[in-house]
């Protein structure tokens, strides 16, 4: 990851479904070049850095070169879809009022990010995760509907 790297979080994907991880995103909290969001791809024999992008808080853009006011990231999670690519969520490194941001990588280097939330003065977000709530099965919904009908029937008997 280079000299002075400061990795915090990571998320990895098997994009071609061959049971081998082939893409990794790493959260590096450095605000210097090389920090921020790093994308690594496996070419069959070695991991290769595709890009390292810092967050420009003023412009809402991503940049490979560092400047005053740029932020790295600490928390990181995401998902992958064949049609839309990678959707990543991260927490930025500001010491107060940091942000939760989303980044879309559809095969090209992303140039922008979207701020989803700000922590507020004297507060910071420390991590992020995606929670998947499973859809109820048809059998579960049928059972709940049956129980609801029994409850209504019971109420009607008492009246």
N, C-alpha and C positions, 0 to 999 in steps of 0.2 A: 504494500500500500504506500510505500515511500517513507522517507525520513520524516519523523515528527508526526506520523499518522496518529489519529486519536479516534479510533472506531468505537461506537456506542451500540448501535443496533444494526440488524441486517435482516433481509428477507431473501429467500432463494426460490427459484422456480424450475420446473421441468417443462419447458415450453413445447417440446416435441413428443412428450409422453413415452419416452423410452426408458423410464425408471432411473435416469441419471440427471442430476441437477445441472443446468447449463447456463443459467443467468442468476447473478447475485447483485443485489443493491445493498450498499453499505452506508450507514449514517456516520459521517466523520464531523466532529464538532469544530474542526479548525476553520478559522475565517480567512486563512491564507489560501493561495492557489493550491489545488489538490484536495482541499477539504470540501465539506458539504455533502452532496449526494454523489456517490460513486457507483457507476454501473460496470460490472465485470461479466464477461461472457467466456464460456469454455469452448475452445475451438477443436477439441478432440484430444489435445495433448497438454495444453496450458491455459490458465486463466489470463485473459487480456483485459486491461482497463479500457472501456469504451469511452467513458467521459467522467469528469469530476466537475460538478456545478455548484456554485455558491448562490445564495439567495440575496438579491438586491431588494432590501425592504422598501426603499423609496420608489423604485420603478415597477415592482412586482414582476421582475424578470429573473432569469437564471443566467449566470455568466461563469465562464471558465477562468476568468482573470479576477483577482481580488481588488477591492477598493474599500474606502471608508464606508461604514454602515452596512457592510455585507454580513450575512449570518451563515453559520454551518447548521447542521441538524444533529439531534440526539436520538429521539424516538423514531422508529420506522416500521411500517407494515404495508401490506399491499395485496393486490390480487392480479391475476392474469386471465385474459380472455383472448381467444384466437382472433376474433374480429376487431376488437378495440385496442389490444395490446395491454400494457401494464398501467394500473392505476395505483399510485403510491400515496400514502399519508404519512406525514412527518411532523415532528415538533422542532421548532427552530431554537437557536441558542441564546437569544436575548436574555439578559439577567433578570429583567422584569417585563411583564406584559408580552411574553413570547407568544407564538402563534401555532395553530394547527393548520397545516397547508396540504393541498393535494397537487399531485403532479401526474400528468398523463404522458406516457412514453409509448407512442404508436409505431416505433421503429426508427424514428429520427430523434436527434437530440432535442429534448423539450426546451423551449425558450421561455416559457412562462409557468407560473404556478398560481393557484387560487388560495387565498386565505379563507379558511372555513370558520375559524374562531380565534379570538385574542383572549389571553388569560386575564387581563385587567391589571391595573397598577398594583405593584408589589406582590403579584402572583405569577406563577409559571406552571406550564404543563410539563410533566416529567416523563411521560411515556404515552404510547398509543397502541391500540390493538383493534383488530376487527373481530367482532363477535357475530357468529352466524347462528340465527335462530331457525331451527328446522321447521318446515311447513308441517302442519298436522296431516296425518294420513286420512284417507277417506273413511277408514274404519273408525278412527278416533272421532271424526266429525259426526258420523252416523250414531256412534254411541252417545255423544254429547247431546245430539238432537233427540234421541230416545229418552234420555234422562230429563231433558227439558219438558217433553210431552208428558212424562209421568208426573212431574211437578205440577204442571198445569191441570192435569186430570185430578190430582189430589186436592188442589185448591178449589176446583169446581165441585167436588164431593162435599167439602166442608161448607160451601155456600148453599 
